[in-house]
Amino acid sequence: MNKVAQFPLIKVAYNLLKSAEHKVFNVDLYNGLDAPILSIREKPEKIILDYIDETEGYEIDIHFKNSYIVATEKDFTFHVDKERDCVFFVSNNHENLYFMILIG
């Protein structure tokens, strides 16, 4: 089944992140290790949700002062834990690669 045709969890993730863009995001990038290989602790400068095309689906962009995250529906699966104010972007292409964004 085409991931783009499924319920767009990227929109749920976007709405949660956008509603909290005035808060500090604790972003960790994991690659199968216990400790993150990259960490960002700051407020985002902007968060954008854009529709690319049928192949890519939606794309979410999170811009920070010196870095940014870009994730499409084609390349990532999105998980939202509203109770913990946490969003996961899990790579569809690289085993054990994922972003964890905890809103603090």
C-alpha positions as CSV (number, residue, x, y, z in Angstrom):
1,M,0.0,0.0,0.0
2,N,1.2,3.5,-0.8
3,K,2.2,5.3,2.4
4,V,1.0,8.6,0.9
5,A,-2.5,7.3,0.4
6,Q,-2.9,6.4,4.1
7,F,-4.2,8.8,6.8
8,P,-1.6,11.6,6.8
9,L,0.0,11.3,10.3
10,I,2.4,13.9,9.1
11,K,-0.4,16.4,9.5
12,V,-1.1,15.3,13.1
13,A,2.7,15.6,13.8
14,Y,2.7,19.0,12.1
15,N,-0.3,20.3,14.1
16,L,1.3,19.2,17.4
17,L,4.7,20.8,16.6
18,K,3.1,24.0,15.2
19,S,1.0,24.5,18.3
20,A,4.2,24.3,20.4
21,E,6.6,26.3,18.2
22,H,7.0,28.9,21.0
23,K,8.6,26.2,23.2
24,V,12.0,24.5,23.2
25,F,12.2,21.4,21.1
26,N,14.5,18.6,22.3
27,V,15.5,16.9,19.1
28,D,17.6,13.7,19.0
29,L,18.7,11.8,16.0
30,Y,19.4,8.1,16.6
31,N,21.0,5.6,14.3
32,G,20.6,2.3,16.3
33,L,22.8,3.5,19.2
34,D,21.7,4.1,22.8
35,A,22.9,7.7,22.6
36,P,21.8,10.2,20.0
37,I,24.3,11.0,17.2
38,L,22.9,14.5,17.0
39,S,21.0,16.7,19.4
40,I,19.3,20.1,19.1
41,R,17.9,22.0,22.1
42,E,16.2,25.2,20.9
43,K,13.0,26.8,19.8
44,P,12.3,26.4,16.1
45,E,12.4,29.4,13.9
46,K,9.6,28.1,11.6
47,I,7.7,24.9,10.8
48,I,6.3,24.3,7.4
49,L,4.0,21.6,6.0
50,D,3.9,21.4,2.2
51,Y,2.5,19.0,-0.4
52,I,5.1,18.0,-2.9
53,D,3.5,15.4,-5.2
54,E,1.9,11.9,-5.3
55,T,5.2,10.2,-5.0
56,E,6.7,12.2,-2.1
57,G,3.4,13.2,-0.4
58,Y,3.7,15.9,2.3
59,E,6.9,17.3,3.5
60,I,7.5,18.8,7.0
61,D,10.4,21.3,7.4
62,I,11.5,22.4,10.9
63,H,14.0,25.3,10.8
64,F,16.3,26.1,13.7
65,K,18.9,28.8,14.0
66,N,21.8,26.7,12.5
67,S,20.1,23.5,11.3
68,Y,16.9,22.1,9.9
69,I,15.0,18.8,9.5
70,V,13.2,17.9,6.3
71,A,11.0,14.7,6.3
72,T,8.6,13.5,3.6
73,E,5.9,10.8,3.8
74,K,7.8,8.8,1.3
75,D,11.0,8.6,3.4
76,F,9.6,8.6,6.9
77,T,6.8,7.1,9.0
78,F,5.4,9.5,11.6
79,H,4.4,8.6,15.2
80,V,2.8,11.0,17.6
81,D,2.5,10.5,21.4
82,K,0.3,13.4,22.5
83,E,0.5,12.4,26.2
84,R,4.2,12.9,26.2
85,D,4.2,15.7,23.7
86,C,6.6,13.7,21.5
87,V,6.9,13.1,17.8
88,F,9.0,10.4,16.0
89,F,10.1,10.5,12.4
90,V,11.2,7.0,11.6
91,S,13.2,6.4,8.4
92,N,11.7,4.0,5.8
93,N,15.1,3.7,4.1
94,H,17.6,3.3,6.8
95,E,17.1,0.7,9.6
96,N,17.3,2.2,13.1
97,L,17.4,5.8,11.9
98,Y,14.9,8.1,13.6
99,F,14.3,11.5,15.0
100,M,12.7,11.9,18.4
101,I,11.3,15.4,19.0
102,L,10.2,16.0,22.6
103,I,8.4,19.3,23.2
104,G,9.7,20.9,26.4
